[in-house]
Amino acid sequence: MPSISARIPDDEREALDEVADLLGEDRSTTIRKALREGLHDLRVRVAVERYQSGEVSVNQAARIAGVGLGEWLEIARERNLTSQLTPEDLESDVDAARDL
């Protein structure tokens, strides 16, 4: 596994150590978990922004978010996203769903 180094302020290191203690994990495991969850959240945020602006379709948004179509539709529902679908998008999405 490759190693990455980063400098963080003392208060963030203290917060990291507190969370690691809460989870009963070492600092490295907590950093990996926080990075994984943070990257997921960032991907979802970008997908939501691009979908809401009409820049991407449902399938593209799901790919950007790194989730399946069903999970993307749940995210969209939870966030009350309005549909940006054209009839062509619907046909494409139906075809993609059939391929699943």
Secondary structure, DSSP 8 states (H G I E B T S, - for coil): ---------HHHHHHHHHHHHHHT--HHHHHHHHHHHHHHHHHHHHHHHHHHTTSS-HHHHHHHHTS-HHHHHHHHHHTT------HHHHHHHHHHHHH-
